[in-house]
């Protein structure tokens, strides 16, 4: 069975822990954590990931900038990206999707929704 | 005349007697009758033979028909068997389908329970992962914002006189609204006095400072020492779920304890208690 790798980019340790718990429910998914966008890019440069889950509001480099950078990276330009945002407005979602995000989840996050979104993007049963 | 003579002479010499003649006639009659009967028998025989042939043909036809009927009967029987097998299979399929959907519902229920437990574990873990009052306060705010989805909220502690609730942390509330609240005569004070959380059933995203949709008393060792008031939630959070009520309970029981522990630790100049503090516990 194929093994997948996921990069979580989130500055809040609590949210990271929650995402790790949620994604531990997805079989054969290996999860790596990054504290912010810069840390995320560093980790993306050293390994290949099958999916990226990132928060929008982060210090140093926010999620939208990270999406832009990932889309210009030849290795990860097609990697699915899930945006996690506090904002529920249509405009923010549109902006994230226009930049190249594949899906968005609004806070407060629900583990089943995170799992379903990741599975759908990775095409896992 | 000659003829007559000859005849009469002949009859006198060759002609049989009257008895013989009568016998001959009788015989001829009988013979003729026998011949007639024989002919009739032959005709009957021929007719019967023809009838027999017809019957044999008819019989063969009937036999074939019976054979065909038997095949039809066998086919009908087979159809009945197959129909019954099909009904049984359909019934078993429906049972399996019902079991599958019940199983799926159960899996979803378990997943949802797991998600709720994960939220509670993470919240509890975070609340007790800091021994600084600032760190604990930041984590209380994180739980409220990230897990509950609160947009505007404040954390109050009771003053030493027990008359007012003093805000110690807040989010989304203008400074001029962050004033100490009298315990008597205020909604938040009422919750503090009763020690029972008040959670409105209406859309919490439409809550106001005057009518907060959720007020949670904070307790330490059965003493209410403060409250959390959620004035409104994020727009997409239009109702409180089961997990939110569990989170309110957890915050009510653990937030103040974590704050008190952090405060005592600071007072002790971040020194851990010596072993002697634990030796006389009589456990």
HADDOCK unambig.tbl for C-alpha pairs under 7 A between the chains (distance, minus, plus):
assign (segid A and resid 14 and name CA) (segid B and resid 122 and name CA) 6.45 0.50 0.50
assign (segid A and resid 14 and name CA) (segid B and resid 126 and name CA) 6.56 0.50 0.50
assign (segid A and resid 17 and name CA) (segid B and resid 122 and name CA) 6.79 0.50 0.50
assign (segid A and resid 18 and name CA) (segid B and resid 118 and name CA) 6.73 0.50 0.50
assign (segid A and resid 18 and name CA) (segid B and resid 119 and name CA) 6.76 0.50 0.50
assign (segid A and resid 18 and name CA) (segid B and resid 122 and name CA) 6.42 0.50 0.50
assign (segid A and resid 21 and name CA) (segid B and resid 118 and name CA) 6.68 0.50 0.50
assign (segid A and resid 88 and name CA) (segid B and resid 235 and name CA) 6.78 0.50 0.50
assign (segid A and resid 88 and name CA) (segid B and resid 236 and name CA) 6.04 0.50 0.50
assign (segid A and resid 107 and name CA) (segid B and resid 146 and name CA) 6.46 0.50 0.50
assign (segid A and resid 107 and name CA) (segid B and resid 149 and name CA) 6.55 0.50 0.50
assign (segid A and resid 108 and name CA) (segid B and resid 146 and name CA) 5.39 0.50 0.50
assign (segid A and resid 108 and name CA) (segid B and resid 147 and name CA) 5.25 0.50 0.50
assign (segid A and resid 108 and name CA) (segid B and resid 148 and name CA) 6.29 0.50 0.50
assign (segid A and resid 108 and name CA) (segid B and resid 149 and name CA) 5.05 0.50 0.50
assign (segid A and resid 111 and name CA) (segid B and resid 115 and name CA) 5.41 0.50 0.50
assign (segid A and resid 112 and name CA) (segid B and resid 111 and name CA) 6.88 0.50 0.50
assign (segid A and resid 112 and name CA) (segid B and resid 112 and name CA) 6.85 0.50 0.50
